[in-house]
Amino acid sequence: MFVRQALLAAVAASAAAAALPVFRGEYAATPEGHRAFGRGMGTAFSAEVQARLAVDTRLQDGVLPWLRTAAGTAVYDRFFKAHEAKYPAYMAELRGVAEGAAVPFSTIFAMNLIQEFMLASAPSKAAVDHCSDYTLHLPAASCLLHNEDSVLGDAGNTMWVDVRIGGRRLTSYVYAGDLPTGAFGFVDGEFAFTLNKVPPAKLNADVSSYGRGFVSRDLLAMSSFEAAVAMLRGTPMLGGHNYQILNARSGAMVNVEVYGGDVVVTPIPAGAAVFHANEYEHIPASARHPQLPDAGSAARSARAAELPRPRTVRAALAVLADQGNASYPVFHNASRSDVSGLTTLCTVHFDWATRVMRIITGNPVAERTVYSDSFA
């Protein structure tokens, strides 16, 4: 196990120093166009898709064997029918990914609903420890800052997607094999957003509820900040998710937390600097909203509270780079003392004043930008 972990850590370090690959293309806004988009990603990143699948023990040792049971088959069929009915274009994209990467569609579908299938099969193992955000609404800095954390097996297996579908631009950070996006993205001139896992401990029993990956894909189809927030309010989820959304027109920002069919939208007031990890801040744990314990999030939130509240981007990046708690650092670099088993793949900065996004790899305070773009 240690040798495997050491090899993955070496891969993570190498990936942090590499340029971020970019996938581009133009596709029709038709069922075949969406499928061709997925097929293009799957083909271009087939090795990365297969690499992620090979080391994902949650999938290989847990979800896929369970899906072969009678109970698992019933849940798979329920999820399949619900998503096929509501999101046929995104299901076409996943079919294309499977074709391009030469992977069974059922495996790709399961990977895109990994949290939801784990809530159905083994909720106590549905680990959530992942990302950290700082949202600044300050005179000197109005922006979203986000550490994109994931398992070591995801290092080197991500891309930036910048395509047009029916003439409309779609831009986001994407894990190979997944729908855009499980991380962050933007809609030109309208809004930018970052995502955080959160820890619901039960599956929504409503048959008209959906996976977080499909909902975040739909976020990229929204035409405005207001439409994005309205869509999140009106879309019940199988599990839950957290969103930080920046209005590119006005600079307004909101935090959105979703638990099943319950949604709390919290505006970020002027003058605020708000840290968010992988636990609910506005939906308290209760009998209605049972939540999984997450020592990593609790430790990161506690550490952020200990540090001076940032008043500048540089100061916020210093918090996102912090390793004061060696067991549960805010910034993960696969050190032996870090018990999470995670690595920080990159840090993203969406700056409202300039309407520029920059993606930073390595320690955030070094500000090594590997990709930038305008979201004006």
N, C-alpha and C positions, 0 to 999 in steps of 0.2 A: 504493500500500500504506500509506504513512504517513497519508494523508487518511482512509482506512478505519479505521486503528488509532486515529486521533485521535477520530473520530466514536464508535467503540465505547467509548473511554475516557470520553468525555463522557456517554454513556448509563450507564456503570458508576457514575460519580460521582452522577448523578441518582438511580439506583436505590438507592444507599447511603443517600440522604437520605429515601427514600420509605418509607411503611409497608409491612409485609409482608402481602400478601393472604392471606386464610384461606378455605379451601374446606371447607364443612360439608355433611352430609347423612346420611341413614339408608337402609340398603339391606339386602335379604334376603341370607342366606348361601346363595344358590343360584347356579347358573351365570348366570342372567339378572341376578341381583342384582349379581354381580361385574362383569358387562358394563355394567350401568347405572351403577355407580360409575365405571368408566373413561370411559363416555360423558359423564357429568357433568363430570369433570375436563377431558376433551377439548373439550367445548362451551364451558365457562366460560373456558378458557385457549387457545382455538384460535389466536388471534393470537400468543400467546407460543410455542406449539408450532411454528407455521410460521416464526416469527422465528428460533428456535434452529436449525431445520433449514436455513434459507436460508444461514446463515453458518458452518455446521459443515463446514469444508473436508475434514476427515478422512472425513466421510460422503460429501459430494457429489463430491469429487475422487478418493477412494480406495476406500472400501468399496462404495458403490452400483455404480460401474462394474465392480468386480471380481465382484460378485454376479451380474452378467449373463454371466460366463464359465462354461465347463463346470466348472472347479474350484470357483468360487464357488457355483454352484448346488448342487453336491454337498455342500458344507459347510453351506449354508443349510438344505438338506433334513435333514441330520443334526441340526443344532441345533433345528430346528423340531420334529422327531419326539420328540427327547429331552425338550424342555420341555413339549410338549403332553401327553406321557405322565405326567410327574411333577407339573406345575404347571398343570392345566387351568383352575383359577380365575384364576390370574394371567395366563394367555394370554387368557382372556375379558376381563379388565380392559384388556389392550392392544388387543384388538379394539374395545372400547368407546372407548378414547382415539382410535384411528384414525377411527372413525365420527364422533365428536364434533368432531374437529379437521379433518375432511375431508382426511385424508392416507392414502395407501395403507398397509395393515397391514404389508406387507413393509418399508417404510421405518421405521415405528415399531419393529418387531421388531429391525431392524438397529441402530437408535439405542440400544436397550436392551441390545444385546450388542456395542457398538462396540469395546471393548477385546478381546473374544474374536475378533471378525471380523478385527481388525487383527493379532492374533497369528497367525491363519491365513493372512492375505494378505500382510502386510508387517510382520513382528515388530520389525524395527529401528526402525519409525516409531511404535510403540505407546507414545507419550509418557506418562509417569506423574507428572510434577511437578505436585503439587496442594496437599494440605492439610497442616496441622501440628496436633499435639495436645500438651497437657500434662495428665498425670494426676497429681493430688495425693492422697496418702493420709497426711495430716498431722493432728496434733491440732487445728490452727487452720483446716484446710481439707481436706475430703475431697470431691473433685469431679472431673468431666471438663471440660476446656476444649478447644475445637476451633475453628481457623480453617477455614471452608469456602471454599476457593479454587477458582476455575474460570476458563475462558476468558472473555474480555470479552463474547462473544456470549450468555453465560448471564445476564448482569446484567439484572435486571428481568424475568426469565423463570422465577422460582421462586415457590413458595407454601408455606404451612403447611397441611397436610391434617389435619382433625379430624373423622372420620366414625365412624359405627357400622355394622358389618356383622354382621347377625344378633344385634344387641344388644351386640356386643363393640367396644370403642373402638379405633380405629386412628389414631395420631398420629405425624406425621413431616414433615420438610422435604423438599419434592419439586421436582425440575426438571420444567418443563412438558413433557409427552410421555413421561416416565419412570414406571416403577413406583415406588411408595413403598418404599424410599428409597435414593438414592445418597449420602446425607449423614449424617443423624442422626435419632433418634427415641426413643420410649419406650413401654413397656407399663405401664399404670397399676399402681402398687404393687409392681411386680416388678423392672424393670430399665430403664436408659437406656443408649444406645450411640452411638458415633460411628464413622465409617468413613474409611479411608484407602486410596487406590490404592497398590499395590506393583508391582514391576517383573519379573514372570516373563518369561523370554525365549522360552518355548516353550509350545505348546498341549498340554493334556492329551489324549492319544490315546484315553482311556477313553470309550466311547460313552455311558456312564452318568455323565457329569459335566456341570456346569451353570454358567450365567453368574452373575457376582457380583450383578447386579441382581435376579435371581430369588431368590438365596439371602438377600439382605438384605430382600427383601419377605417371605420366609418367617420371618425373624427377628421381624417384627411379629406373626406368628401364634403365637409361642411363649407358653406360659402361665407361665413362670417363668425366672429367671436360669439355673437348672440345665438346664432344657429347651433354652434358647438355646445354651448351651455344648455340650450333647450334640448338638444339630442340626448345629452347625458342625463338630464332630469327625466326624460321620457323613455329611457331604455333600461328595463330591469336586467340585472346581471345574475349569472349563475353563482358567482362568488362576489368579488369586490375589486375595487381599484381606486387609485388616487391620482388626481390630475392637478398640475399647476398650469394655468393658462394666462398668457399675456396678450392683451388686445393691442395689435400693432398700430391701430389708428389712434387710440386715446391714451395708451399706456396703463389702462386699468388692468388689474390682476385678480384672479380668484384661485382659491383652492377648492377642489371638488372631491368629496369622499363619497364612495358608493358602497353600500352593503346590500346585496340582493336588489330589492326594489326601492330601497330607501336611499335618498340622495341629500347631502348637505353641501350647499354652495356658500363659501365664506369669502367675502371680498377682503383683499389685503389692503388695509388702510394706509393712507399717505404717512410716511415716517416710519413704517414698519420694516423689520428684517426678520423673516420667519423661516425657521429650520423645520424640515419635515423628513422623517425617516420612514420605516415600514410598519408603522402602527397608526391606528386611527387617533386623530387629535380631536375630532368634532363629533364622532359617533361613539359614545362610551360603551364599554363592554357591559352586556346585560343578558337577561334570558332571551330577549329578542335578537340580540346581536352578540352571541358568544364569539370570542376571539382567541386565536392561538397565541401563546406566550412567545415573545421574540426578544431574547436577551441581547442580541446585537443591536436592535433598534433602540431598546431602552438605554443601552450603554452609549450609543452614539448621540442620542438626544440629551442625555445627562452631560456628556462631554461638551456638546455645543452650548449648553446652558452655563457651564463653568467658564467658558471663554468669553472675552469681551464681545458684546454685540457688534457685528461689523457695520461700519458706516461707509465703506467703499468696496468696490469689486475686489481689490487686492486683499482686503481683510477677510472677505467672505471666502475667497479662494484659499486663504490660510487655514480657515476652519475646515474646508473640504479636504485639505491636505493633512489634517491633524492625525497623529498616531500616538497621542498621549495615553490612550488606553490600548496597550499593546495586544491584548486579547481580542478586543472589539474596536479596531481603529475606524475612523471615518474614512480614511484613504487606505485601500487594500492594495498591497503589492506582494501577496503570496509569501509573507514572512512566516517563519516557523511558529512564532508566538501567536499569530492570528488564527483563532480557532474556527473562524467562519468558513474557511476554505474558498473564499472569494478573491477576486481581483477587480480593481477598478479599471475597466476597459478604456474609459475616456471621461473627460469632463466637458460639458457643453455650457456655453455662455451665450444667452440671447440678450442682446443689449438694445433697449428701446430707443435710446437717444440716436443711435446710428442705424438702427434696424439691421444690425449685422449679427449673424450667428458665427461663432468660432468653436471648433472642436479641438480640445487639448488632450494630448496623451502624456503619460507619465505623471509625476507629481504636479498637481495643478499650479503651485506657486512658480514653477519654472515656466509656465505659460508657453509650452511648445505647441503651437497651433499647427495641426496637420490638415485642416480643412476649414474654409470659411465661405460664407455666402450671405447675400442680402435677403432679408425677408420683407423688404419694403413693398 
